[in-house]
Amino acid sequence: MTYTTHPTADELFDISDDRLRERASLKWSNVDVDVLPAWVAEMDVHLAPAIIDALQNAITRHDAGYPGSAEGVTQAFSDFARDRWNWNIEPDQVSIHVDAATAAAKLMRHYAGADRSVMIMPPVYNRFYDWLDVGGVRPVEVPLTDVPNGGYFDLDGIEAGLKAGTKVILLCNPHNPLGRVFSRQELSELAELAERYDAVVLSDEIHAPLVYHGVEYSPWLTVSEAAANTGIAIHTATKSWNFAGLKCGIAIRSTTGPWPDDLDPKTSLTDSGFWGILATEAAFSQSRDWLDTVREHFEAQTGRLTQLLAEHLPEVKFHPPEASFLAWLDFGDTDLREEPSEYFLREARVALNPGTRFGAAGEGYARLNMGTSAQRLERIIKAMGKAWPPAA
């Protein structure tokens, strides 16, 4: 693609089905050729020019060794956090890891209490269950309340779990799959409980760069003194700039909060993906215009999806997200009596994520990926509409 100085969303997402099927990454390569994929969290988008340049320059230099320094990526992330979220981070508070999953698994393994439990709040990011397995810990589920209207913390349930001995809370904010951005007040109440019961909060904030305009996002470590005392934040650029296959996770701790002495930032840097570090630095430092265009596109996609569902699937409920490109579709009040994703794969040739992959609280739901062009989103919903209503 030949980019304009400031490419539009139509330009960035203008990729044909045939070109997308040439990709070897998961979203398009793992479905049949007649299926429209709207499942795994990959975007159908052209990479940001600065990221392409960083990777091409590394190839030109034949530069594919171990990471040599974290200084550039640490500075790029710190500058982004200051400019976008008013979050001031000192370099020694940041460490680079293979990815968010690896960092979280190590931290959960270290801080889980005698019962080896970690609290999660389903429906929640399906890979959390994998992270828990790798960390050798078990989930304690405290489902979010009022999910059809966005989803809220069950503070009584959280306190009961902490009182019973759970010592780690794995938080997802912005939330996947609901797209919910929890308020500072909600996070502050959670932090007070964590501090009261001497628990550690691992805050997965990887969708934070894609929070919509006008929505207040509060990084965990900025919420309150209690949050800073109890938390570790985990970030990446890989979701927001669409290079999940290039590994680079970022963990941030506060000067007063937890951090394992045996988790050496020098070792975790060497274990990380060199090209992922290069791409991450280019993302945070040189690809903000690209990000803003993509973010505005997803805000518009949310409006489009609302209209398309009303026209083609009016019985399906959808609470508009406040961040990112994922939609949580509620089939609970419809006549559909089977797993929604299985139904639409068979009848509409559209691939969705099963709601039950996000915990038992996801029964009757499906996750839809809006990270595509406006035209393809319309094709997806129209195909689903043609298969609706299900036969009696």
Disulfide bonds with the S-S distance in Angstrom:
none
